[in-house]
């Protein structure tokens, strides 16, 4: 069965709809992040202080994964997590509030954008490279021991595939035949280091063979091919057949972080032409599934959802400084 025959027109529109929603959110965060950091860029200033890592260009990965998961499944993500959080159903209002450091956020404003945690949908992320892989194993082990068919998906960057946690996680997952899917987002750059300067193999997917599990590389940031690869990996995991490794050659449209001058990057001139959203929009239009009016409505709906979340975040209270130690230590009745 081909990808095209397996995907219905509705499925394909939903993939694009998710990609548009994610991009709309990232564009809104980009706008709000920079709104009060001028005339000179000050990373510590403004309504959203601190570092900001946005995922424009990597929407196909999130859309292709999210289409196969339920809210009962688990996902761990990287320091660049918004696209994956949205695709997995994390509450956008609470996520926006967390990014703005507000009391109504997922972590009551204490964690910020790199430390999103939503137990309602089993989602977490971390600013530490490869940190999300071991927790995904724990979730997969819990699902396995409970006798469910739930799965865990651990998403990491291509740089994380050179860490010990990556290899230890793949080894243990294979040994215990855990229901986990490892997804590597290869956006070509580990901050400012090209993957060719840091990784000895052209595809991290080949490393799966070392642990006796399937490995697949998806080229061209193609959302339908990602959907197909993840679908097979999730099917295997739910059936008790163990883990899989998928690497996606995706794209980082913007800098590693906001404020990144990207002087190291020689491919910038051609990057906008590789934007996956207009590429997939044209694909669906040529297939007779989408027209300009429907795409405009898709964008308007995404904008309304995102702007409501941003307004909620900006109108929410900041944490009380007197509560700085609250939620840090366990609070219980004293004997």
C-alpha positions in Angstrom: 0.0 0.0 0.0 1.4 3.4 -1.0 1.4 6.4 1.3 -1.0 8.2 -1.1 -3.5 5.3 -1.0 -3.3 4.9 2.8 -3.9 8.6 3.5 -7.4 10.0 2.9 -7.9 13.5 1.6 -9.1 14.4 5.1 -5.9 12.9 6.6 -3.8 15.0 4.3 -5.6 18.2 5.0 -5.2 17.5 8.7 -1.5 17.1 8.3 -1.3 20.5 6.6 -3.7 22.0 9.1 -1.4 21.0 12.0 1.6 22.4 10.2 -0.1 25.7 9.7 -1.2 25.8 13.3 2.3 25.2 14.5 3.9 27.8 12.2 1.3 30.3 13.3 2.1 29.7 16.9 5.9 30.0 16.3 5.4 33.2 14.3 3.3 34.7 17.2 6.0 33.8 19.7 8.7 35.3 17.4 6.7 38.5 17.3 6.1 38.7 21.1 9.7 37.7 21.9 11.2 40.5 19.9 8.5 43.1 20.5 10.2 44.7 23.4 13.9 43.8 22.9 14.8 46.9 20.8 16.6 49.1 19.9 19.4 46.8 21.1 18.8 43.1 21.4 18.8 42.1 25.1 18.1 38.5 25.7 17.1 39.2 29.3 14.6 41.9 28.5 10.9 41.9 27.7 7.8 39.9 28.4 9.6 36.7 27.3 13.1 36.9 28.7 15.8 34.2 28.1 16.6 32.0 25.2 14.0 31.0 22.6 14.4 28.1 20.2 11.7 28.0 17.5 10.8 25.1 15.2 9.8 26.8 11.9 10.6 24.3 9.2 10.3 21.3 11.4 6.5 21.1 11.4 6.3 18.0 9.2 8.0 15.9 11.9 5.5 16.9 14.5 2.5 16.5 12.2 3.6 13.1 11.0 4.2 11.8 14.6 1.1 13.4 16.2 -1.3 11.9 13.6 -0.5 8.4 15.1 -0.7 9.1 18.8 -3.5 9.4 21.3 -3.4 11.5 24.4 -2.7 8.3 26.4 0.6 7.8 24.6 3.8 9.6 25.7 6.2 12.0 24.0 9.5 13.5 25.1 11.0 16.4 23.2 14.0 18.6 23.0 14.8 22.3 23.9 13.0 23.1 20.6 9.6 21.7 21.7 6.6 23.8 20.7 5.8 22.0 17.4 5.8 18.6 19.1 3.8 19.8 22.1 1.1 21.2 19.9 0.9 18.1 17.8 0.6 15.9 20.9 -2.3 18.0 22.3 -0.6 20.0 25.0 -3.0 22.8 26.1 -1.8 25.8 24.0 -3.1 28.4 26.5 -1.2 26.9 29.3 1.9 26.4 27.1 1.8 30.0 26.0 1.4 31.1 29.6 4.4 29.0 30.6 6.5 30.6 27.9 5.5 34.0 29.2 6.4 32.9 32.8 2.9 33.2 34.1 1.2 31.5 37.1 -1.4 29.9 34.7 1.4 28.1 32.8 2.0 24.4 32.7 4.7 24.8 35.3 3.2 27.9 37.0 5.7 29.9 35.1 8.7 28.3 36.7 10.0 26.3 33.8 9.8 28.4 30.7 9.7 27.2 27.1 12.5 24.6 27.4 10.8 22.8 30.3 7.3 22.1 29.3 5.6 19.4 31.3 2.0 18.3 30.8 1.0 15.1 32.7 -2.5 15.2 31.1 -1.0 14.1 27.8 2.3 12.6 29.0 4.5 15.3 27.4 7.8 16.6 28.6 10.9 18.3 27.3 14.3 19.5 28.5 17.1 21.9 27.6 19.6 19.1 28.2 20.7 17.3 25.0 19.4 13.7 24.8 17.7 14.0 28.3 14.3 12.9 26.9 15.4 9.5 25.8 15.7 7.7 29.2 12.3 9.1 30.5 10.7 7.8 27.3 12.0 4.3 28.2 10.5 4.6 31.7 7.1 5.5 30.2 7.3 2.7 27.7 8.3 0.2 30.5 5.3 1.3 32.5 3.0 0.9 29.6 4.4 -2.6 28.9 4.1 -3.7 32.5 0.5 -2.4 32.7 -0.4 -4.6 29.7 -1.5 -1.7 27.6 -0.8 -1.0 23.9 0.3 2.6 24.6 3.6 3.8 23.1 6.3 6.4 23.9 8.0 8.5 21.3 11.3 10.2 22.1 12.3 13.0 19.8 15.9 14.3 19.7 18.2 16.2 17.4 20.9 14.7 15.3 23.6 15.9 17.8 22.0 13.9 20.5 22.7 10.7 18.5 26.3 11.1 19.5 25.6 11.1 23.2 25.8 8.1 25.6 22.2 8.5 26.5 21.1 7.8 22.9 23.1 4.5 22.7 22.2 3.4 26.2 18.5 4.0 25.5 18.5 2.2 22.2 20.3 -0.8 23.8 17.9 -1.1 26.7 14.8 -0.6 24.6 15.9 -3.3 22.2 16.9 -5.7 25.1 13.6 -5.3 26.8 11.6 -5.0 23.6 10.0 -1.8 24.8 7.1 0.0 23.0 9.1 3.1 22.1 9.9 5.0 18.9 13.0 7.1 18.6 12.8 10.0 16.2 15.9 12.0 15.2 15.3 15.5 13.8 18.3 16.1 11.5 18.2 19.8 10.7 21.8 19.8 9.5 23.1 21.9 12.4 24.1 21.2 16.0 23.9 24.9 17.0 26.7 26.1 14.6 28.3 22.8 13.9 27.4 21.0 10.6 26.5 17.4 11.1 29.3 16.4 8.7 31.8 17.7 11.2 30.4 15.9 14.2 28.9 12.6 13.0 30.8 9.7 11.4 27.9 8.2 9.5 25.7 9.9 6.9 22.5 8.7 8.5 21.9 8.0 12.1 19.3 5.4 11.0 22.1 3.0 10.2 22.9 2.9 13.9 19.7 1.0 14.6 21.3 -2.2 13.2 23.8 -2.1 16.1 20.8 -2.9 18.4 18.9 -5.2 16.1 16.0 -2.9 15.5 14.6 -1.3 12.3 16.1 2.0 11.2 14.6 4.4 8.6 15.7 7.7 7.2 13.1 10.0 5.7 14.4 12.6 3.2 13.2 15.9 2.0 11.2 16.9 5.1 8.3 15.0 3.4 5.3 14.9 5.8 3.6 12.0 4.1 6.7 9.9 4.2 7.2 10.8 7.9 3.6 9.8 8.5 4.2 6.4 6.9 7.4 5.7 8.7 6.0 6.6 12.1 2.9 4.7 11.4 4.8 1.5 10.9 7.0 2.1 13.9 4.0 2.8 16.1 2.2 -0.3 14.8 5.2 -2.5 15.7 5.4 -0.9 19.2 1.7 -1.4 19.9 1.9 -5.0 18.7 4.7 -5.8 21.1 7.4 -6.0 18.5 9.7 -3.5 20.1 11.4 -0.2 19.3 12.3 1.5 16.0 14.6 4.4 15.0 13.6 7.0 12.5 15.7 9.9 11.3 14.1 12.7 9.4 16.1 15.1 7.3 14.2 18.3 8.2 14.9 22.0 8.1 15.7 24.8 10.5 14.3 27.9 8.8 15.4 30.3 11.6 18.4 30.4 13.9 19.4 28.0 16.6 18.0 30.5 19.0 16.5 34.0 18.6 19.4 36.4 18.2 21.6 33.9 16.4 23.3 35.8 13.6 23.9 32.5 11.7 27.2 33.7 10.3 28.3 30.1 10.2 25.6 29.2 7.8 26.2 29.2 4.1 22.9 27.8 2.9 20.7 30.7 4.1 19.9 32.1 0.7 18.2 29.0 -0.5 16.5 28.1 2.8 13.1 29.9 2.3 12.5 28.0 -0.9 12.6 24.7 1.1 9.8 25.8 3.4 7.6 22.7 3.9 4.3 24.5 4.2 4.0 26.1 0.7 5.6 22.9 -0.7 2.8 20.7 0.8 0.2 23.3 0.0 1.1 23.1 -3.6 1.2 19.3 -3.5 -2.4 19.2 -2.2 -3.6 21.9 -4.6 -2.1 20.0 -7.5 -3.9 16.8 -6.2 -7.3 18.7 -6.3 -7.7 18.4 -2.5 -7.1 22.0 -1.6 -7.9 25.4 -3.0 -6.8 29.0 -2.0 -10.0 29.7 -0.2 -9.7 26.6 2.0 -6.0 27.4 2.8 -6.9 30.9 3.8 -9.6 29.6 6.1 -7.1 27.2 7.6 -4.8 30.0 8.3 -7.5 32.2 9.8 -8.6 29.4 12.2 -5.1 28.8 13.3 -4.6 32.5 13.9 -7.7 32.8 16.0 -6.6 29.9 18.2 -3.1 31.2 18.6 -4.0 34.8 19.3 -6.5 33.7 22.0 -3.7 31.7 23.7 -1.3 34.6 23.5 -3.9 37.0 24.9 -4.6 34.5 27.8 -0.9 34.3 28.5 -0.3 38.1 28.5 -3.4 38.7 30.8 -2.4 36.0 33.3 -0.7 37.0 36.6 3.1 36.7 37.2 4.1 34.4 40.0 4.3 36.0 43.4 8.0 36.5 44.4 7.0 35.4 47.9 6.2 31.9 46.5 9.7 31.5 44.9 10.3 28.3 46.9 6.8 26.9 46.4 6.6 23.7 44.3 10.4 23.2 44.8 10.1 21.2 47.9 7.5 18.7 49.0 4.9 20.3 51.3 3.2 18.1 53.8 1.5 18.2 57.2 4.0 18.5 60.0 3.9 15.8 62.8 
